[in-house]
Amino acid sequence: MHKQLAAALQGLPADATFVVSLTEHVGAFQRAGIPLRRTWNESSHHSGEPEFAFPLAQGDYVIAFDGDPVARMVADILMTSNRSRPFPSQERSRCVIYKATRKPS
């Protein structure tokens, strides 16, 4: 799955930012050559914030893997998004990339 995700990431804008759980999938970003500073992930929360806080509006794209914290947030929050097709995988989980839509300020 990392190889497929890396290929999809390389097809996105070069300055895109991502909300993603990197616990098990950091390899896809390494393979795609995307610096982790362009992600909002487990290490991005600050003291005083709830552990594992993922503000979905922090990225241009939201990457959710079945069962991970980001997927649970997407399921819990009504998010206007364009959903790409899930990657086929021999693994049990699937990956979905959402294009985040931001309300004008």
Summary of the structure (lengths in Angstrom):
residues: 105
radius of gyration: 13.1
end to end distance: 36.4
largest distance: 42.0
contacts: 268
relative contact order: 0.22
helix: 31%
strand: 18%
